[in-house]
Amino acid sequence: LPHIFEPFQTTKEQGHGVGLGLAISHSIIERHQGRIEVDSQLGKGTAFRFFLPVVAAATEHEFVEAAKAR
């Protein structure tokens, strides 16, 4: 488990996935100031939990101004 969030880590045989899914997920979650946790038990399964911060909803004015800035 220590390397599961590193790019190209996979337990699948060659040609069946490139091992980027968890690395990309981890990167996206961290960019949003969140975190991802994993618990795994051999023969029983694996559970992933991810946490993202709660933010206040933008007002309609803020939303329109942000859209104009693009």
Backbone as CSV, one residue per row, in Angstrom:
resi,resn,N_x,N_y,N_z,CA_x,CA_y,CA_z,C_x,C_y,C_z
1,LEU,0.785,-1.225,0.000,0.000,0.000,0.000,0.823,1.285,0.000
2,PRO,2.072,1.270,0.394,2.792,2.545,0.471,2.941,3.272,-0.859
3,HIS,2.792,2.587,-1.975,3.031,3.212,-3.279,1.774,3.318,-4.146
4,ILE,0.596,3.064,-3.597,-0.597,2.977,-4.458,-0.972,4.284,-5.138
5,PHE,-0.550,5.411,-4.596,-0.903,6.690,-5.216,0.176,7.190,-6.177
6,GLU,1.202,6.396,-6.393,2.254,6.763,-7.338,1.831,6.365,-8.751
7,PRO,2.184,7.183,-9.740,1.823,6.856,-11.129,2.407,5.512,-11.565
8,PHE,1.647,4.814,-12.364,2.039,3.548,-12.999,2.148,2.372,-12.039
9,GLN,1.598,2.505,-10.834,1.531,1.363,-9.923,0.289,0.557,-10.281
10,THR,0.447,-0.720,-10.508,-0.692,-1.571,-10.831,-0.411,-2.999,-10.404
11,THR,-1.466,-3.713,-10.100,-1.346,-5.138,-9.788,-1.826,-5.974,-10.961
12,LYS,-2.284,-5.291,-12.007,-2.797,-5.987,-13.188,-1.645,-6.396,-14.099
13,GLU,-1.901,-7.419,-14.909,-0.872,-7.831,-15.856,-0.715,-6.774,-16.942
14,GLN,0.424,-6.792,-17.592,0.744,-5.801,-18.611,-0.336,-5.763,-19.690
15,GLY,-0.712,-4.552,-20.088,-1.736,-4.369,-21.111,-3.137,-4.225,-20.555
16,HIS,-3.298,-4.307,-19.246,-4.612,-4.183,-18.614,-4.608,-3.035,-17.614
17,GLY,-4.544,-1.832,-18.125,-4.507,-0.653,-17.263,-3.083,-0.155,-17.114
18,VAL,-2.963,1.141,-16.912,-1.628,1.734,-16.818,-1.286,2.202,-15.411
19,GLY,-2.208,2.095,-14.479,-1.907,2.482,-13.113,-1.897,3.971,-12.864
20,LEU,-2.792,4.700,-13.523,-2.847,6.152,-13.315,-4.076,6.601,-12.529
21,GLY,-5.080,5.764,-12.409,-6.343,6.167,-11.789,-6.205,6.720,-10.386
22,LEU,-5.531,5.999,-9.505,-5.386,6.471,-8.131,-4.462,7.675,-8.042
23,ALA,-3.430,7.723,-8.865,-2.516,8.871,-8.861,-3.254,10.143,-9.280
24,ILE,-4.079,10.034,-10.308,-4.847,11.193,-10.780,-5.879,11.602,-9.734
25,SER,-6.593,10.631,-9.172,-7.586,10.930,-8.136,-6.936,11.632,-6.954
26,HIS,-5.815,11.121,-6.503,-5.092,11.705,-5.375,-4.687,13.144,-5.673
27,SER,-4.186,13.385,-6.863,-3.757,14.723,-7.263,-4.928,15.711,-7.283
28,ILE,-6.044,15.304,-7.858,-7.223,16.178,-7.933,-7.727,16.513,-6.536
29,ILE,-7.831,15.513,-5.683,-8.331,15.731,-4.326,-7.397,16.655,-3.554
30,GLU,-6.085,16.461,-3.668,-5.138,17.340,-2.970,-5.196,18.768,-3.488
31,ARG,-5.404,18.955,-4.790,-5.502,20.314,-5.345,-6.718,21.055,-4.807
32,HIS,-7.692,20.319,-4.319,-8.881,20.932,-3.731,-8.804,20.933,-2.200
33,GLN,-7.578,20.844,-1.669,-7.313,20.849,-0.230,-8.032,19.716,0.503
34,GLY,-8.164,18.588,-0.150,-8.781,17.421,0.467,-7.751,16.347,0.752
35,ARG,-8.244,15.201,1.159,-7.347,14.069,1.395,-8.075,12.775,1.053
36,ILE,-7.306,11.736,0.784,-7.854,10.425,0.477,-7.176,9.420,1.402
37,GLU,-7.971,8.523,1.960,-7.461,7.501,2.868,-7.848,6.133,2.332
38,VAL,-7.059,5.132,2.680,-7.331,3.771,2.223,-7.108,2.791,3.369
39,ASP,-8.009,1.833,3.474,-7.865,0.702,4.392,-8.028,-0.550,3.561
40,SER,-7.128,-1.501,3.747,-7.184,-2.729,2.966,-6.894,-3.922,3.856
41,GLN,-7.689,-4.974,3.682,-7.473,-6.221,4.402,-7.401,-7.341,3.381
42,LEU,-6.291,-8.031,3.374,-6.065,-9.111,2.431,-7.202,-10.133,2.499
43,GLY,-7.783,-10.414,1.365,-8.868,-11.382,1.282,-10.233,-10.838,1.657
44,LYS,-10.285,-9.608,2.166,-11.564,-9.022,2.578,-11.970,-7.841,1.716
45,GLY,-11.000,-7.055,1.262,-11.338,-5.919,0.412,-10.615,-4.651,0.807
46,THR,-10.927,-3.615,0.064,-10.287,-2.316,0.241,-11.350,-1.236,0.259
47,ALA,-11.183,-0.272,1.142,-12.106,0.859,1.226,-11.314,2.155,1.069
48,PHE,-11.829,3.039,0.224,-11.247,4.366,0.038,-12.227,5.392,0.580
49,ARG,-11.706,6.382,1.285,-12.517,7.499,1.768,-11.831,8.773,1.308
50,PHE,-12.622,9.688,0.790,-12.014,10.970,0.455,-12.800,12.075,1.110
51,PHE,-12.075,13.113,1.461,-12.625,14.242,2.191,-12.291,15.521,1.439
52,LEU,-13.291,16.364,1.266,-13.120,17.667,0.623,-13.679,18.729,1.553
53,PRO,-13.057,19.897,1.587,-13.554,20.946,2.468,-14.893,21.497,1.983
54,VAL,-15.681,21.932,2.934,-16.950,22.578,2.626,-16.663,24.053,2.367
55,VAL,-17.234,24.589,1.306,-17.070,26.012,1.011,-18.443,26.655,0.916
56,ALA,-18.476,27.928,1.197,-19.735,28.659,1.099,-20.119,28.812,-0.367
57,ALA,-21.394,28.754,-0.631,-21.886,28.926,-1.998,-21.682,30.375,-2.440
58,ALA,-21.314,30.544,-3.688,-21.140,31.886,-4.239,-22.505,32.531,-4.460
59,THR,-22.543,33.841,-4.305,-23.775,34.553,-4.622,-23.917,34.601,-6.138
60,GLU,-25.105,34.916,-6.613,-25.321,35.004,-8.060,-24.395,36.054,-8.668
61,HIS,-24.201,37.169,-7.972,-23.322,38.231,-8.463,-21.883,37.720,-8.608
62,GLU,-21.378,37.005,-7.608,-20.013,36.470,-7.666,-19.875,35.475,-8.813
63,PHE,-20.904,34.670,-9.018,-20.888,33.679,-10.089,-20.825,34.364,-11.453
64,VAL,-21.636,35.398,-11.643,-21.662,36.127,-12.912,-20.326,36.825,-13.142
65,GLU,-19.774,37.463,-12.119,-18.491,38.156,-12.260,-17.367,37.172,-12.590
66,ALA,-17.377,36.012,-11.978,-16.352,35.001,-12.269,-16.475,34.516,-13.708
67,ALA,-17.697,34.364,-14.183,-17.913,33.922,-15.566,-17.431,34.990,-16.549
68,LYS,-17.648,36.254,-16.231,-17.201,37.346,-17.103,-15.676,37.403,-17.172
69,ALA,-15.010,37.049,-16.084,-13.551,37.124,-16.022,-12.881,36.073,-16.901
70,ARG,-13.615,35.062,-17.277,-13.030,34.007,-18.120,-12.936,34.507,-19.486
